[in-house]
Amino acid sequence: MSWSHRSTQDAIRHEIHDRSSLAPALFAKFQALIYQEAGIWLSTHKQALLTGRLSRRLRFLGLSDMQEYYQLVTQTDQLHERAVMIDCITTNETHFFREVRHFDFLSQHVFPRWHQEAAAGQRTTHIRVWSAGCSSGEEPYSLAMLLLKHFPAEKGWNLEVLATDISTRILEKAREAVYPIGKMKDIPEEYLRAYMLKGRGEHKGVMKVSPELHRVVRFARVNLHADVYPLQGFFDLIFCRNVLIYFDQKSKEKVINGIVRHLSPSGLLFVGHSEHLAGISPSLKTVAPTVHARMLASEELPKQGCARSAVSGSAFCV
């Protein structure tokens, strides 16, 4: 490497450091702003993450430092920039059929009951599911595959999967529904054949969800920390998994209470296996590990039993 080239790289590194350096008092202001906007609390050890994620944004906007960016993002007319800021700091990592026991629980215990209730005229054939914090779309598309298998349209079922996230960037990726071919390992063979299209030629190395699957899923931006969600009606299932880990206790209570307002009286709420709702919402009762129902509906759900998983092949007991 030539000395001139090395000097240029050093200058760029110094410029990035100068742009993204963050005094403790200014970091505290960003903490408060992000918490106000999204309910996400950045602990002090996340300062490097914040500066690293926002440094590219500063360069794009031509701003000199984090103080100048803070002055910009706190202006009342900068709603879009605040959304971009949240985009920058959130992590979006997931895969198809993540935490497979939840899908097993649906197949073995919930869907048979829905079929029985529909046959007896006790429930509608319209199923609504909400994937809250859907990230790049693997979760809602996994749910749609499972639903299409068990509730085909030709037998009168009407399926609706709403997928929401706070990140506009990740929602655009989810709508595209194109994934690296390596992700096929997470999808059972029968679903791969039925609902995924393998790319060829210039699209080699990727796969895309089928039009049938894409029609079931609708995407929208929803801030779970907002006082009111732009949603109508109730959902039979709500998946809010690996989302609560970003919130402190107060924000968790606000988010769960907001979500429960959209859960049908007989609906189920699924959270991540590392997340617990103890003491957060008195209106919910645990009916299986990380599966919750409204108090009035919980007693109707199965309490005991084991079955072999159609998705993973493992035994699952509740």
N, C-alpha and C positions, 0 to 999 in steps of 0.2 A: 504493500500500500504506500503511495506517495505521501510525503509530508503535507502537501497542500490538501490532499483528499482527507487525511486524518484531521487536519485542522478544521476543515469544513464540518466533518462529523462532530468534532468536539464543540464547535460553535452551535450546531443544531441542538446537541444535548443540553448545553447551557441555556439556550433559548427556551427549550421545553421546560427545564427546571424552573427558570425565572417565571414563565407563564403560569405554571401550575403550583408554585409554592404557596403554602396555606398556613397562615398564622392561626394559633389556637382559637382566638376570638372570632375569626372569620369562619373557621370550621364549625364553630358552635352556631353561627348564623345559618350555615347550610344545613346543619342538623335539624334546626327548628323549621326551616323552610320545607325540607323534604318530608318531615313528619307531618307538617300541616297539609301538604299536598297529597301525600299517599299513605300516611300512617306508618311509614317505614322509618325505624330508628337506627341510625348509623352510630355504632359505638366508636369510641375514640380510636381503636385500632384499625378502623376502616378509613382513616384519613388518606392513606396511600391509595386505597382503591378509588376513593372519590376523585383525587387529583389525577390519577392515571386515566380514569374513564372520561374525565372532562377535558383533558389537555388537548385531545384531537378536536373537540368542539371549539375550544378557544382559538386554535389555529384556523379552523374553517371560517370563524366569524371575524378573524383579524383582530382579536382582543389582546391586550397586553398582559393581563394577569387575572387571577381569580376574583379580585375585588371588582374589577370592571365587569366581569361576567355576572357577579352577584347583583350589581346595580342594574344590569340589563334584565336578568331573569325575574327580578322582583317588581318590575314595572307592571302596572295593572293590565296593560294591553298585551302582555307577553304570555298568554295562555299556551300558545303553541310551543314556545321555548321551554316553558316549565314541563310540558309533556315530553319534550325531547330530553330534558335533563333526567327525568325519571327513566326514560328509555335507556339512557347511558349507564345508569347505576344498577339496573335490575339484571339478574342472571336468569337465562332461559335455557334450562337443560332438562330434557325429558326423553322418553322413548315410548314406543308402542307397547300397550298392555303392561304398563308399569304397575307394580304391586298387584300381581295377577290374582291374588286371593279375592280382591274386590270383584273382579269379573267372574270368578268362580261362585261367589256368594250370590250374585245376580242370577246366574244360570241355574243354580241349584235350588235356591230358596225364594227368590223374588219373582222371576218370570213365570214359573209354574202357577203361582198364586194369581198373578195377573190374568193368565189364560183362564183359570177357573172362574175368576170374578167376571171376566168379560162374557163367558159362556152363560153365566147366571144372570147377566144384565146388571151386575153390581158396579161395573166400571166402564168408562168409555174406551174405545179402541184408539184414542188419540194419546200418544205418549210424548211427554215433554221432558227433556233432560237438559241440565245446565252444567257446562264445564267452566267453572269460575277460576280464572288464572290458567288459561288453556295453553300458554306458551306457544310453541311452533305448530301445534295442532295434532300431535300424536294422540293425546288423550281423547279429544272429541271424535276423531276418526276411528279410534279403537272402539269407543262406545257405539258409534254408528254401525260398525261391522257386526258387533254382537247383537244389536237391536234388529238389524236387517235379517240376520239368520233366524232369530226367534219370532219375529213379528213381520212377516212378509206383506207387502202391499196388496198382493193378489188375494190375501185372505182378509182384507178389509182394515188393516192396521195403517195408521197415519203417524209417522215418526217425525219428531222435531228435536234437533240437538242445537242448543245455543252455546257458542263458545266465545268467551270474553277474556280480555286481558287489558292491562293498563298500558301496555306498550304498543303503540301504533306500528312501530317497525316490525315487531314479531308477529303482529296480526297480518301484515302484508305477506310475510313468509308463509304463515299458516294458510292463507287463502290460495296461494300458489299451489300448495299441496304437492310439492316436489321434494323428494328426500333422497339422501345418499343410499345406494343399493345395499350398503352394509347394514342398514336398519332393518332389512328384511328378516334378519335372524330373530328379531323380537316378535314377528308375526306368525301365528300358526299357519301351516301349509294351506288349509282349506280357505282361509281368509286371503292369503296371498293370491291364490288362483282366482278367487271370485271378485276381489276388489282392488287389486293393485296392478298397474300397468308398467312393465319393465321397459326402460328406454333402450332405443337402438340407434345406431349411426351416431349423429352428433349428440344424442341424448344418452349415450351409453354411460353406465355408471350411476344412473339415477333411476328412481321409480316415481310414479305419479298415481294418486288415488283415482279411482274410476269415476265417471260422471254420476253414476248411481249413488255412490258414496258421498260425493261432493254435494249433491242436491239435498241431502239430509241435514247437513251442517251449515249453520249460519254464524257469521262472525260479527262481533261488535266490540267497541271499546267501552269498558266499564271500570271505573275506579271504585274498588271495593271499600275504600275508606270514605267515600262520599256519604252524605246524610241520606240521600235518596238515590235509588238506582233507576235508570231509564228503562225499566222492564214492566211488562204487563202479565198478569195471571200468575199461576202457580206451576211448580215443576214436580214431577214424580220422583226424579232423582236429581240431586245436586252433588257434583264432585268439586270439592275445594281442597285439593291435596297438595301438600308441600308448598303452601302459600302462607299459612299462619306463622311459619318460622321467621318471616320477615318483620312481624309485628310484636310490640310489647303487649303486656296484659290488657291494658286499657283499649288499645286498638283491636286486639283479638276479640274482645267483648263486643265492640262496635261492629266489626265485620260479621261475626257470627249472628248477632241479632238482626243485622240487615239482611243476611242471606236467609235466615229462618222465616222472615216475613214473606218470602217467595216460595217456601216449601209447602207442598200440599199437605192437608191433614194426615194423609196416609203415606207421605213421601219419606225418602231416606236421604240423609246427608252423609257423605263419605269424606273423611279427612286422611292426611298422610299417616303412615305407620309410626312416624316420630312425633306426631302431634296429638295433644290430649285436650279435651274440652272440659275437664273436671273444674267445676266452679265458674265456668264461663257463661253458660246459658241454662238456667233452671227449667226452661221449657223443653229441653231435650233429654232423652234417655238413651244410654248405650244398649244396642241390641246385639252387637257383635263387635269384635275388636275394630275400632276406628269407624264403626258404622252407627249412625244415630238416627233416632226418629222422634217425632213429636210425642209427648207424653200420652196423649189420648190414643194414638195409633200403635204404640210400642207393644202393648200386650198381645196384639194380634199376630206378631211376627214369631217365627219358630225360634225356640230357645235352645234345643238340643238336636244333635244329629251329625252324621258324617257322610260325605259323598265323595266320589272320585271326580276330579276336575276334568272338564272337557277341553280346557285350554292348556293347563300345565301338566295334567296327568297325575297330580299329587292329591292326597286326601285332604279334605278341608272340613273342619268341625266347628260348629257354633254352639 
